Amino acid sequence: MSYTKFGIRPELVERVKVKMKNPVTKDRIKMMLNGVSKYDLQDRVKVRKLVRMAAGIMQENLTDQQEEQLIAFVIAQKIDPNNTLHLIKLWAMFR
């Protein structure tokens, strides 16, 4: 399912992709997500916290609406960080 169906703007995605190419930013995001489970990614409160922390690391100012769109997207994807096929699917969506 495409992120645009959740109202997430392609411009935001492109900015984040560029910022993730910075090794320092990438490492900070990876450290933040270390130990996150599929159950954490289905919990709205935990996803909101992760979205806010990631936005802070990348210095992205998100509106409340953008934040809600990102949370809805993450929850709808039913991501299992330990499932390689889930990670490949996400990678393909954002490459």
N, C-alpha and C positions, 0 to 999 in steps of 0.2 A: 504494500500500500504506500502510495506516495505521500511525502510530507506536505505537499501543496494541498492535498485534500483536507488537511487539518488547519489550513490557513497560514502555515509557516512560509514566510516570504523567501524566495530564492536568493535575494540579496543578503539576507541574514546568514543563510547556509554558506554562501560563498565567502563571506567575511570570516566565519568560523573556520572554514576549511583552510584559508590562508593563515590564520592565527595558529592553527594546529600544526602547521609546518615548522613552527618555531620549536626547536627541541626542548627548551626550558618549559614552555607552556604545555607541550605534549606530555612531558614527564610529570608535571604537577597534576594534570588531569588524570593520568594513569594512576598516580599515587592516591588521588581522591577516590577513584573507582575500585581500587584494590579491595577485595573482600566483599564486594557488592554481590548479592545473590538475586536470583530471579524473583524471589519473594519480596525483596527490597524494591525491585523495579515494578512491582504491582501495588505498592503502598503509596498512595497519593502524597502523604506527608513526607515520606522519605524522598520521593522523586522531586517534590518541590524544593527540598533542602539541597539535593544534588544539582538541580537546575540553577538555583541561586548561587551555589558555590562555584559552579562551572562558569557562570556569567561573570562572577567576580574575578576569577582567574584570568578570563579572556578580556576583561574590561569592557563587557557588553552591557549596556543599559537596556534592560528589557522592560516593556510595559507589562501591566498586569495581564492584559489580553495575550501578549506573546508568551508570557510565562505559562498561562493556562493552556495555550495551544501546544506548547512543548510537553507539558505534563500529560495531556491527553494523548499525544503522539507516542510517547514512551510507554504508557500503560497499554495502549492498543496494540503495540508491537509484540507484547508478551515475550520480551527478550530474556533468554537464558544465557548469561555471560559465559557459562561453561560449555555451551553447545556451539561447536564450530560452524554448523550450518546457519545458525541464527546470526553469528558474527559476519559470515560471508554475505548473507542477505542484506545486512545493514551496510556493509562495505559497498556492495553493488549499488545500493540506493543512493549513496552519497559520493561516488567517485566522479 
